[in-house]
């Protein structure tokens, strides 16, 4: 059997139904080059194994499975598990809730002809009511496309046309040649910013050329109504928001020359309850500027670190700040 030219890396966590749709869509690819699929499980259940065996048998897919213990949301490490095992010269990243079009892999491959590039595509959203679960069919992309919506596609296009086009990169539709530097920063945990850190590092530190494909759109399938979308992305608990803000601060520290205000809308919606010292989400139109949000978040972080140093790591929690200090220490 010929070695794969492309390695498709898919991090998953409890996404049995959407993973079936993804595998069905990959079985319908028009790519003439051999490709492999690496499903990287962030600690969910063994049901994925039988699902992958069925997909490999039914559609003749070259699928491998790698599992890691669940220790929080560690998508960077999940993707790295796949990268370590990849055999293809091109790494293509999808998420476990994506449905790619039939020309997805062939267009990613074509975009890498010539220069050493980081290539990004776009996404349209599909919000499925609970219980609406179409069968895993190779035509799943054509079935779902008519009910898909534009949510953040135009924002991504504006980023791609800006002076910092690499900020348009999303880990759910991204490709890069396999190389030593093509690894994700595992200090990013929780949701958000690990993909943009990867893009910034490839372009700003390793001089990759960025190419955005605005018409290469995969479907991002959400098994919930649209109104639940924002809360489901970051999570609504104090701990989840702290993880998100940790990544937001870290990427600013790693790339002080970059302006992250265009991708800080959610961070501006994170509101500190000064009475309890805990964070919560306010998904209405943010009233704080990027500078105000960054200043308030850093001040809270530094105050928590100072408190941690004064009373020691074994003291009781103070409004959840010790969790924040723990993440801060792990990410610096």
C-alpha positions as CSV (number, residue, x, y, z in Angstrom):
1,X,0.0,0.0,0.0
2,X,1.3,3.5,-0.9
3,X,2.2,5.7,2.0
4,X,-0.3,8.5,2.6
5,X,0.3,11.9,1.2
6,X,-2.0,13.6,3.6
7,X,-2.6,13.0,7.3
8,X,-6.0,14.3,8.5
9,X,-5.9,15.0,12.2
10,X,-9.2,15.1,14.1
11,X,-9.4,15.8,17.9
12,X,-12.6,14.5,19.4
13,X,-14.3,14.3,22.8
14,X,-17.7,12.5,23.1
15,X,-18.7,13.3,19.5
16,X,-19.9,9.9,18.4
17,X,-22.7,11.2,16.0
18,X,-20.8,14.0,14.4
19,X,-17.7,11.9,14.0
20,X,-19.8,9.5,12.0
21,X,-20.8,12.4,9.7
22,X,-17.1,13.5,9.4
23,X,-15.9,10.0,8.4
24,X,-18.8,9.7,5.9
25,X,-17.8,13.0,4.3
26,X,-14.1,11.9,4.2
27,X,-15.1,8.8,2.4
28,X,-16.5,10.9,-0.4
29,X,-13.3,13.0,-1.1
30,X,-12.2,13.4,-4.7
31,X,-8.6,13.5,-3.6
32,X,-6.5,11.2,-5.8
33,X,-3.6,11.0,-3.4
34,X,-3.8,8.5,-0.5
35,X,-4.7,9.9,2.9
36,X,-4.9,8.7,6.4
37,X,-7.2,9.8,9.3
38,X,-5.9,10.1,12.8
39,X,-8.7,10.4,15.4
40,X,-7.3,11.8,18.6
41,X,-9.5,11.2,21.6
42,X,-9.3,13.6,24.5
43,X,-10.4,11.0,27.0
44,X,-14.0,10.0,26.1
45,X,-15.3,6.5,25.7
46,X,-14.4,3.3,23.9
47,X,-17.4,3.5,21.5
48,X,-15.3,5.4,19.0
49,X,-13.1,2.3,18.4
50,X,-16.0,0.2,17.0
51,X,-17.2,3.2,15.0
52,X,-13.8,3.7,13.4
53,X,-13.5,-0.1,12.7
54,X,-16.9,0.1,11.0
55,X,-16.0,3.1,8.9
56,X,-12.7,1.5,7.8
57,X,-14.5,-1.6,6.7
58,X,-17.5,0.1,5.1
59,X,-15.7,2.8,3.2
60,X,-12.1,1.5,3.0
61,X,-10.7,4.4,5.1
62,X,-7.2,4.3,6.5
63,X,-8.1,5.2,10.1
64,X,-6.0,5.1,13.3
65,X,-7.1,6.0,16.8
66,X,-5.1,7.5,19.7
67,X,-6.5,8.1,23.1
68,X,-5.3,10.2,26.1
69,X,-6.7,10.3,29.6
70,X,-9.2,13.1,30.4
71,X,-7.4,15.8,32.4
72,X,-9.4,18.8,31.2
73,X,-9.8,20.1,27.7
74,X,-6.4,19.4,26.1
75,X,-7.0,19.8,22.4
76,X,-3.4,21.0,21.7
77,X,-2.0,17.8,23.1
78,X,-4.6,15.7,21.3
79,X,-3.6,17.3,18.0
80,X,0.1,16.7,18.8
81,X,-0.7,13.0,19.5
82,X,-1.8,12.8,15.9
83,X,1.1,14.8,14.6
84,X,3.6,12.4,16.2
85,X,1.9,9.5,14.4
86,X,1.4,11.2,11.1
87,X,3.0,9.7,8.0
88,X,1.8,12.2,5.4
89,X,3.8,15.1,4.2
90,X,0.8,17.4,4.6
91,X,-1.1,17.8,7.9
92,X,-4.8,18.8,7.6
93,X,-6.7,19.7,10.7
94,X,-10.4,19.2,11.2
95,X,-12.5,19.1,14.4
96,X,-14.7,16.2,15.3
97,X,-17.9,18.2,14.6
98,X,-16.9,19.3,11.1
99,X,-18.3,18.0,7.7
100,X,-15.9,18.8,4.8
101,X,-17.0,19.2,1.2
102,X,-15.9,16.5,-1.4
103,X,-13.0,18.7,-2.7
104,X,-11.7,19.6,0.8
105,X,-8.4,17.6,0.8
106,X,-7.7,18.1,-2.9
107,X,-7.9,21.9,-2.5
108,X,-5.8,21.9,0.6
109,X,-3.2,19.9,-1.3
110,X,-3.3,22.1,-4.3
111,X,-2.9,25.2,-2.2
112,X,0.5,23.9,-1.0
113,X,2.1,23.7,-4.4
114,X,5.3,25.8,-4.3
115,X,6.0,27.9,-1.2
116,X,6.0,26.6,2.4
117,X,2.6,27.7,3.4
118,X,0.0,27.7,6.2
119,X,-3.4,27.3,4.5
120,X,-6.7,28.2,6.1
121,X,-10.3,27.7,5.0
122,X,-13.7,28.9,6.4
123,X,-16.7,27.4,8.0
124,X,-20.5,27.6,7.8
125,X,-22.6,26.6,10.8
126,X,-25.4,24.0,11.1
127,X,-27.5,24.1,14.2
128,X,-29.5,20.9,14.6
129,X,-32.5,20.7,17.0
130,X,-32.1,18.0,19.6
131,X,-33.1,14.6,18.1
132,X,-32.4,15.7,14.5
133,X,-29.7,13.2,13.6
134,X,-29.3,12.4,9.9
135,X,-27.7,9.2,8.9
136,X,-23.9,9.0,8.3
137,X,-24.0,9.1,4.5
138,X,-21.3,10.0,2.0
139,X,-23.6,12.8,0.7
140,X,-23.9,14.3,4.2
141,X,-22.3,17.6,3.1
142,X,-24.9,18.1,0.4
143,X,-27.7,17.2,2.8
144,X,-26.6,19.7,5.5
145,X,-25.4,22.6,3.2
146,X,-29.0,24.0,2.6
147,X,-29.6,24.5,6.3
148,X,-26.2,26.0,7.0
149,X,-25.7,29.6,8.2
150,X,-23.1,32.3,7.9
151,X,-22.1,33.2,11.5
152,X,-18.5,34.3,11.6
153,X,-17.4,33.7,8.0
154,X,-17.4,37.4,7.1
155,X,-15.4,38.3,10.3
156,X,-12.9,35.6,9.2
157,X,-12.7,37.1,5.7
158,X,-12.1,40.6,7.1
159,X,-9.2,39.2,9.1
160,X,-7.8,37.5,6.1
161,X,-7.8,40.8,4.3
162,X,-6.2,42.7,7.1
163,X,-2.5,43.4,7.9
164,X,-2.6,40.3,10.1
165,X,-4.2,37.7,7.8
166,X,-3.0,34.7,9.8
167,X,-5.5,35.6,12.5
168,X,-8.1,34.1,10.2
169,X,-6.7,30.6,10.9
170,X,-9.0,28.2,12.7
171,X,-8.0,24.8,13.9
172,X,-11.1,23.2,12.3
173,X,-10.0,24.0,8.7
174,X,-6.2,24.3,8.5
175,X,-3.2,22.7,6.8
176,X,0.5,22.9,7.0
177,X,3.5,20.7,5.8
178,X,4.7,18.2,8.4
179,X,7.8,19.7,10.1
180,X,9.5,19.8,13.5
181,X,8.0,23.2,14.3
182,X,4.5,22.2,13.3
183,X,3.3,21.4,16.8
184,X,0.7,23.0,19.0
185,X,1.6,24.7,22.3
186,X,0.3,22.4,25.1
187,X,0.3,25.2,27.6
188,X,-3.0,26.2,26.1
189,X,-5.8,24.3,27.8
190,X,-9.5,24.9,27.7
191,X,-11.2,26.4,24.7
192,X,-9.6,29.1,22.5
193,X,-6.4,30.6,21.1
194,X,-4.3,27.5,20.6
195,X,-5.0,27.6,16.9
196,X,-4.2,31.3,16.5
197,X,-1.0,30.9,18.6
198,X,0.0,28.1,16.1
199,X,-0.7,30.4,13.2
200,X,1.1,33.3,14.6
201,X,4.2,31.2,15.4
202,X,4.3,29.6,11.9
203,X,4.1,33.0,10.2
204,X,5.9,35.4,12.6
205,X,8.6,33.0,14.0
206,X,9.1,30.5,11.2
207,X,8.3,32.7,8.1
208,X,5.6,30.6,6.6
209,X,3.5,32.2,3.9
210,X,-0.2,32.3,4.8
211,X,-2.8,31.6,2.2
212,X,-6.6,31.9,2.9
213,X,-9.1,30.0,0.8
214,X,-12.4,31.9,1.4
215,X,-14.5,29.5,-0.8
216,X,-13.2,26.3,0.9
217,X,-15.9,26.1,3.6
218,X,-16.5,23.1,5.8
219,X,-19.7,22.7,7.9
220,X,-19.5,23.1,11.7
221,X,-22.3,21.1,13.1
222,X,-23.8,22.0,16.5
223,X,-26.3,19.7,18.1
224,X,-28.1,22.6,19.8
225,X,-30.1,25.7,18.9
226,X,-28.1,28.8,17.9
227,X,-29.0,30.7,21.0
228,X,-26.9,28.2,23.1
229,X,-23.9,28.6,20.9
230,X,-21.8,31.2,22.7
231,X,-22.1,29.6,26.1
232,X,-21.2,26.1,24.7
233,X,-18.0,27.5,23.1
234,X,-16.2,28.8,26.2
235,X,-18.3,27.2,28.9
236,X,-20.1,29.3,31.5
237,X,-18.3,28.3,34.7
238,X,-15.8,30.4,36.4
239,X,-13.1,27.8,35.9
240,X,-13.7,27.5,32.2
241,X,-13.7,31.2,31.7
242,X,-10.4,31.4,33.6
243,X,-8.8,28.9,31.2
244,X,-10.0,30.9,28.3
245,X,-8.6,34.1,29.7
246,X,-5.3,32.4,30.5
247,X,-4.9,31.6,26.8
248,X,-5.9,35.1,25.8
249,X,-3.3,36.6,28.1
250,X,-0.6,34.1,27.1
251,X,-0.9,34.7,23.3
252,X,-0.5,38.5,23.9
253,X,2.6,37.8,25.9
254,X,4.1,35.5,23.3
255,X,3.5,37.9,20.4
256,X,3.6,41.4,21.8
257,X,4.1,42.8,18.2
258,X,0.6,41.5,17.2
259,X,-2.7,43.2,17.7
260,X,-5.3,40.7,19.1
261,X,-8.1,43.1,19.6
262,X,-9.9,41.9,16.4
263,X,-10.3,38.4,17.9
264,X,-11.1,39.5,21.5
265,X,-14.9,39.8,21.3
266,X,-15.5,36.9,23.7
267,X,-12.8,38.0,26.1
268,X,-14.6,41.4,26.2
269,X,-17.8,39.5,27.3
270,X,-16.1,37.9,30.3
271,X,-17.2,40.0,33.3
272,X,-15.7,39.9,36.8
273,X,-18.1,39.9,39.7
274,X,-16.1,42.1,42.1
275,X,-18.2,41.0,45.0
276,X,-17.3,37.3,44.7
277,X,-14.1,37.6,42.6
278,X,-15.5,35.1,40.1
279,X,-15.9,35.4,36.3
280,X,-19.1,35.0,34.3
281,X,-20.2,35.4,30.7
282,X,-22.3,38.3,29.5
283,X,-23.1,37.6,25.9
284,X,-24.8,40.9,25.2
285,X,-22.9,43.6,23.3
286,X,-19.6,44.1,25.3
287,X,-19.2,47.6,26.8
288,X,-15.5,47.2,27.6
289,X,-12.8,48.1,25.1
290,X,-10.0,45.6,24.4
291,X,-7.6,47.7,26.5
292,X,-10.0,47.8,29.4
293,X,-10.6,44.1,29.3
294,X,-6.9,43.3,29.1
295,X,-6.1,45.7,32.0
296,X,-8.8,44.3,34.2
297,X,-7.9,40.7,33.5
298,X,-4.2,41.2,34.1
299,X,-4.9,43.1,37.3
300,X,-7.1,40.3,38.6
301,X,-4.4,37.7,37.6
302,X,-1.6,39.6,39.3
303,X,-3.6,40.1,42.5
304,X,-4.4,36.4,42.6
305,X,-0.7,35.5,42.1
306,X,0.4,37.9,44.9
307,X,-2.2,36.5,47.2
308,X,-1.0,33.0,46.4
309,X,2.6,33.9,47.2
310,X,1.6,35.5,50.5
311,X,-0.5,32.6,51.9
312,X,1.1,29.6,50.1
313,X,-0.3,27.0,47.7
314,X,-2.0,24.8,50.4
315,X,-4.3,27.5,51.7
316,X,-8.0,27.4,51.1
317,X,-9.3,28.9,47.8
318,X,-10.2,32.6,47.8
319,X,-13.1,33.1,45.3
320,X,-11.5,30.7,42.8
321,X,-8.3,32.7,42.4
322,X,-6.1,29.8,43.2
323,X,-7.3,28.0,40.1
324,X,-6.3,31.1,38.0
325,X,-2.9,31.2,39.6
326,X,-2.4,27.5,38.9
327,X,-3.2,28.0,35.2
328,X,-1.0,31.1,35.1
329,X,1.9,29.3,36.6
330,X,1.5,26.4,34.2
331,X,1.4,28.6,31.2
332,X,4.4,30.9,31.7
